[in-house]
Amino acid sequence: MAMSFLSFLREYKTYILTILFISMFFKILFLISFHIWSSGDTYNYFKLAKHILNFDLTGYNGQRTPGYPLFIILGFFNHKIIVMYQIILGMILNLLIFFLSLEITKDRAKSFIITLIHIFNLNITNFEIALLTEFLSLFFLVLLIFLIKRKSNIMIISICATYLFLIRPNMLSVIIFYFLFFIFKREFKKAILFISLPTISAFLWSYLNLKYVGFFTISTMGPQNLNHHTLNFVYCAPENNKYYKFMKELGINLLREYGKDWVKANIFITETSQFIKDYKSFLKIQESFAIETIKNCPYLYIYSVLEAVLKFYYTLPLKYEIYYGPFNKRTYYNYTKFIIEPIWTIMNVIIFLIYIVFLLLPIINLKHIDEIWLLVFLSSIFQALFVYSDNWRFSIPFMPLIIIYVINKVIK
């Protein structure tokens, strides 16, 4: 007989209270140390949220999906309220990770260690005070896997998967993975019900993009992201019209100046959009330019994809200065630096080692390949096919899964 919810809470009371106490300590520390932060993407999420609230997508550029903008609406467009929501979800997430780890490891000690590593991994806490999609997609990814492991109602699982997809379209890899997972287990009804809501939502949003932007696509970012790759081998680009010629010359100059630094892609997109002023034409030419360049040098595209896969795993831990660097710009009380910085530095070394073990274990023994490893690794390949950058933000939602996998395999 399944234990009641109250008896379950009593059994894990010590773990739950300890997790909540440590979580709250770091969240308070961050709130008194840092301003809420954002990036250029944040503006676009808020802009789309206003369009959705007005039930009018006129002027929308088709780049973003409605998942995070809906969350912004629930936060009344108030930065502090949105971050408060994310911090509350962060507390829930830490408990979810503990219980998901219990489902996978069947071991309380392992699960507690996994949860502590996650809590002390301040890269995650950093995104709880950011107006970006990384934390919210992490939360719903962990929730989705927890619901699947618990064999919850398939429609609830499908709703969770749909919202995850609408937050970050690159989570399509997760949707496809679990659709095939159910097929492989011969649970065909589950597979169909699971994929139904994400498919319907993708169709409806793509239709709105067709109506307002002119392209039947979930996001118009595709061609621009693909040119993150082609700028690495832009010498292969065509130049049989004035647009291609301009883009090739610009790309070569940027490659000489910035090398493989992804920042060159932003400059490339900005200057190209100024040269091709019509937005529809800009998107079409960006797409054809990328495709033709890849066709000319497919082997260089494959090499660029492999580099992007590796960047998924090593960029974040090796560039920890990205995270505590903002002490110079957005610190309220500088003395907290002496608490946060050592923890952040040490944890990034630990996370880096965990990443290495994650990649090495299946090489040592193929039996180490399991559901979680396949999900993460295939997702890293999926996103690398479409965009080349530092990729540290792409890996954030998968960090707890990597930690769960490694600790479960290494600690006996």
C-alpha positions in Angstrom: 0.0 0.0 0.0 1.4 3.4 -1.0 2.3 5.6 1.9 0.1 8.6 2.4 1.5 12.0 1.6 1.8 13.0 5.2 3.7 9.9 6.2 5.9 10.5 3.2 6.7 14.0 4.4 7.4 12.7 7.9 9.8 10.1 6.6 11.8 12.6 4.6 11.2 15.5 7.0 14.9 16.0 7.9 16.0 16.0 4.2 13.3 18.4 3.2 14.0 20.9 5.9 17.7 20.8 5.4 17.3 21.3 1.6 14.9 24.2 2.1 17.1 25.9 4.7 20.3 25.7 2.6 18.3 26.8 -0.5 16.9 29.8 1.3 20.4 30.8 2.5 21.8 31.1 -1.0 18.8 32.7 -2.4 18.8 35.4 0.2 22.6 35.8 -0.3 22.0 36.4 -4.0 19.2 38.8 -3.5 21.3 41.0 -1.2 24.3 40.7 -3.5 23.1 41.2 -7.0 20.6 43.2 -9.0 18.1 41.4 -11.2 19.9 40.9 -14.5 18.9 40.4 -18.1 20.3 40.3 -21.7 19.3 41.5 -25.1 16.8 38.6 -25.3 14.8 39.9 -22.3 13.5 42.9 -24.3 12.1 40.6 -26.9 10.3 38.5 -24.3 8.7 41.5 -22.8 7.8 42.9 -26.2 6.1 39.6 -27.2 4.3 39.5 -23.8 2.7 42.9 -24.6 1.6 41.7 -28.0 0.0 38.6 -26.4 -1.7 40.7 -23.7 -3.2 42.9 -26.5 -4.2 39.9 -28.6 -2.3 41.5 -31.5 0.9 40.2 -33.0 1.2 43.1 -35.5 4.9 44.1 -35.6 6.1 40.9 -33.9 9.2 39.5 -35.6 8.5 35.8 -35.0 11.7 35.2 -33.1 10.4 34.2 -29.7 7.8 31.7 -28.5 5.1 32.4 -25.9 6.2 30.3 -23.0 8.3 32.9 -21.1 6.2 35.9 -22.2 3.1 34.2 -20.6 5.2 33.9 -17.4 6.0 37.6 -17.6 2.3 38.4 -17.9 1.6 36.3 -14.8 4.2 38.5 -13.1 2.4 41.6 -14.2 5.6 42.7 -16.1 7.2 43.5 -12.8 10.8 42.4 -12.6 10.7 41.8 -8.8 7.5 39.7 -9.0 8.9 37.6 -11.8 12.1 36.9 -9.9 10.1 36.2 -6.7 8.2 33.5 -8.7 11.4 32.1 -10.0 12.9 31.9 -6.5 9.8 30.1 -5.1 10.0 27.7 -8.1 13.8 27.3 -7.2 12.8 26.1 -3.8 10.4 23.6 -5.3 13.0 22.6 -7.9 15.5 21.6 -5.2 12.9 19.3 -3.7 12.0 18.0 -7.1 15.6 17.1 -7.8 15.8 15.2 -4.5 12.7 13.2 -5.2 13.6 12.6 -8.9 17.0 11.4 -7.7 15.2 9.0 -5.3 13.2 7.7 -8.2 16.4 7.0 -10.2 18.9 6.0 -7.6 16.6 4.4 -4.9 19.2 5.8 -2.4 18.6 8.6 0.1 22.2 9.4 0.6 23.0 9.7 -3.1 19.9 11.7 -3.6 20.8 14.1 -0.9 24.4 14.5 -2.2 23.0 15.2 -5.7 20.7 17.8 -4.3 23.4 19.5 -2.4 25.7 19.7 -5.4 22.8 21.3 -7.3 22.1 23.8 -4.6 25.8 24.8 -4.3 26.0 25.0 -8.1 25.5 28.8 -8.0 25.3 28.9 -11.8 21.7 27.9 -11.4 20.9 30.3 -8.6 22.3 33.0 -10.9 19.6 32.4 -13.4 16.9 32.5 -10.8 17.4 36.2 -10.6 17.6 36.6 -14.4 14.8 37.6 -16.7 15.7 34.8 -19.1 14.3 31.4 -20.1 17.1 29.2 -18.7 15.8 28.7 -15.2 12.1 28.2 -16.2 13.1 25.6 -18.8 15.2 23.8 -16.3 12.3 23.7 -13.8 9.9 22.3 -16.4 12.4 19.8 -17.8 13.0 18.3 -14.3 9.3 18.4 -13.6 8.6 16.6 -16.9 11.0 13.8 -16.2 9.8 13.5 -12.6 6.2 13.1 -13.9 7.3 10.5 -16.4 9.2 8.5 -13.8 6.2 8.7 -11.4 3.9 7.4 -14.3 1.6 10.4 -13.8 -1.4 11.1 -16.0 -0.2 11.3 -19.6 -2.2 14.5 -20.4 -0.6 16.3 -17.4 2.8 15.1 -18.8 1.8 16.4 -22.2 0.8 19.8 -20.9 4.2 20.1 -19.1 6.0 19.1 -22.2 4.1 21.6 -24.3 4.9 24.5 -22.0 8.5 23.4 -21.9 8.6 23.5 -25.7 6.9 26.9 -25.8 9.6 28.3 -23.4 12.5 27.0 -25.5 11.9 25.5 -28.9 15.2 23.6 -28.8 13.5 21.4 -26.2 11.9 19.8 -29.2 14.7 17.3 -28.7 13.2 16.3 -25.3 9.7 15.9 -26.9 11.0 13.7 -29.7 13.1 11.7 -27.3 10.2 10.8 -25.0 7.8 10.2 -27.9 10.3 7.6 -29.2 10.8 6.4 -25.6 7.1 5.5 -25.3 7.1 4.0 -28.8 10.1 1.8 -27.9 8.3 0.6 -24.8 5.3 -0.2 -27.1 3.1 2.3 -25.2 1.6 3.6 -28.4 -1.4 5.3 -26.9 0.8 7.1 -24.4 3.1 8.2 -27.3 0.2 9.7 -29.3 -1.3 11.5 -26.3 2.1 12.7 -25.2 2.9 14.2 -28.6 -0.5 15.6 -29.3 -0.5 18.9 -27.3 3.1 19.9 -28.3 2.2 19.2 -32.0 -1.0 21.2 -31.8 0.7 24.1 -30.0 3.6 24.1 -32.6 1.1 24.2 -35.4 -1.0 27.0 -34.0 2.1 29.2 -33.2 3.6 28.5 -36.6 0.2 29.5 -38.1 0.3 32.8 -36.2 3.9 33.4 -37.5 2.6 32.7 -41.0 -0.2 35.2 -40.6 1.9 38.0 -39.0 5.4 37.4 -40.3 4.9 35.4 -43.5 6.7 32.2 -42.4 5.1 28.9 -41.1 7.7 28.3 -38.4 7.8 28.1 -34.7 10.6 30.7 -34.7 12.3 32.8 -37.3 15.6 32.5 -35.4 16.5 29.4 -37.4 18.4 31.0 -40.4 20.2 33.5 -38.1 21.3 30.7 -35.7 22.5 28.5 -38.7 24.7 31.4 -39.8 26.5 31.1 -36.4 28.0 28.0 -38.0 28.6 29.2 -41.5 30.5 32.3 -40.3 33.2 29.8 -39.2 33.7 28.8 -42.8 32.3 31.8 -44.7 35.1 31.5 -47.3 32.8 28.7 -48.8 29.9 31.1 -49.1 28.4 31.9 -52.6 28.6 35.3 -54.1 26.4 35.1 -57.1 24.2 38.1 -56.1 24.8 41.4 -54.4 23.4 40.2 -51.1 25.5 37.1 -50.9 28.6 39.1 -52.0 28.0 41.7 -49.2 27.4 38.9 -46.6 30.5 37.0 -47.6 32.8 40.0 -47.5 31.3 41.0 -44.1 31.6 37.5 -42.8 35.3 37.2 -43.9 36.1 40.5 -42.2 34.4 39.5 -39.0 36.1 36.1 -39.1 39.5 37.7 -39.4 38.8 40.1 -36.5 36.9 37.9 -34.1 37.9 34.3 -35.1 35.4 31.8 -33.8 34.0 34.1 -31.1 30.2 33.9 -31.4 29.9 37.7 -31.0 30.7 38.1 -34.7 27.3 36.6 -35.5 25.4 39.4 -33.7 27.4 42.0 -35.7 26.8 40.0 -38.9 23.0 39.9 -38.3 22.8 43.6 -37.4 24.7 44.8 -40.4 23.0 42.4 -42.8 19.6 43.5 -41.6 20.6 47.2 -42.3 21.7 46.2 -45.8 18.5 44.1 -46.5 15.9 46.3 -45.0 12.8 44.3 -45.8 12.4 41.7 -43.0 10.9 38.9 -45.1 13.7 39.2 -47.7 16.3 39.4 -44.9 15.1 36.0 -43.5 14.9 34.3 -46.9 18.3 35.5 -47.9 19.8 34.5 -44.5 18.4 31.0 -44.9 19.5 30.5 -48.5 23.0 31.9 -47.7 23.4 29.4 -44.8 22.1 26.5 -46.9 24.3 27.2 -49.9 27.4 27.7 -47.7 26.8 24.4 -46.0 26.3 22.7 -49.3 29.6 24.0 -50.6 31.6 22.7 -47.5 29.5 20.1 -45.7 32.6 18.7 -43.9 33.3 22.0 -42.3 29.7 22.2 -41.1 30.1 18.8 -39.5 33.3 19.9 -37.8 31.6 23.1 -36.6 28.7 21.0 -35.2 31.2 18.8 -33.3 32.8 21.9 -31.8 29.4 23.2 -30.7 28.7 19.8 -29.0 31.9 20.1 -27.0 31.1 23.7 -26.1 27.9 22.5 -24.6 29.9 20.6 -22.0 33.0 22.7 -21.3 32.3 26.4 -21.9 30.4 27.1 -18.7 32.8 25.5 -16.1 35.9 27.0 -17.8 34.4 30.5 -18.0 33.3 30.9 -14.4 34.5 34.5 -14.5 31.4 35.2 -16.5 29.4 34.6 -13.3 31.2 36.2 -10.4 32.6 38.9 -12.7 29.4 40.9 -12.3 30.5 41.7 -8.7 32.1 44.7 -10.3 28.9 45.9 -11.9 25.8 44.8 -9.9 26.8 44.2 -6.3 24.8 45.7 -3.4 27.2 44.6 -0.6 30.7 43.7 -1.7 31.5 41.7 1.4 29.3 38.8 0.1 31.9 38.3 -2.6 34.1 36.5 0.0 31.3 34.0 0.6 30.0 33.5 -2.9 33.2 33.7 -5.0 35.1 30.7 -3.4 32.0 28.5 -3.5 31.3 29.4 -7.1 34.9 28.8 -8.1 35.2 25.4 -6.3 31.8 24.3 -7.6 32.7 25.1 -11.2 35.8 22.8 -10.9 33.5 20.1 -9.5 31.0 20.6 -12.3 33.7 20.5 -14.9 34.9 17.1 -13.5 31.3 15.9 -13.5 31.0 16.8 -17.1 34.2 14.9 -18.0 33.0 11.8 -16.2 29.6 12.2 -17.9 31.3 12.0 -21.3 33.9 9.3 -20.4 31.7 6.7 -18.6 30.0 5.4 -21.8 33.4 5.2 -23.5 34.7 3.1 -20.7 31.6 0.8 -20.7 28.6 1.0 -23.1 26.5 -0.4 -20.3 26.6 3.1 -18.7 24.4 4.5 -21.4 20.9 4.9 -20.0 17.8 7.1 -20.5 19.2 10.2 -18.8 22.6 10.0 -20.6 20.9 9.5 -24.0 18.5 12.4 -23.4 21.3 14.9 -22.5 23.8 13.8 -25.1 21.2 13.7 -28.0 19.9 17.1 -26.9 23.4 18.5 -27.0 23.8 17.3 -30.6 20.3 18.6 -31.6 21.0 22.1 -30.5 24.5 22.0 -32.0 23.1 21.2 -35.4 21.4 24.6 -35.5 23.5 27.1 -33.6 27.2 27.6 -32.8 28.0 29.7 -29.8 29.6 29.4 -26.3 26.5 27.2 -25.6 26.7 27.6 -21.8 23.2 28.9 -21.7 22.0 25.8 -23.6 23.5 23.4 -21.1 22.0 25.1 -18.0 18.6 23.2 -18.1 20.4 19.9 -18.3 22.9 20.4 -15.5 20.9 18.6 -12.8 20.4 15.6 -15.0 24.1 15.4 -15.7 24.8 15.6 -11.9 22.2 12.9 -11.2 23.6 10.6 -13.8 27.3 10.9 -12.7 26.7 10.6 -9.0 24.4 7.6 -9.5 27.0 5.8 -11.6 30.1 6.8 -9.5 28.9 6.4 -5.9 28.1 2.9 -5.1 
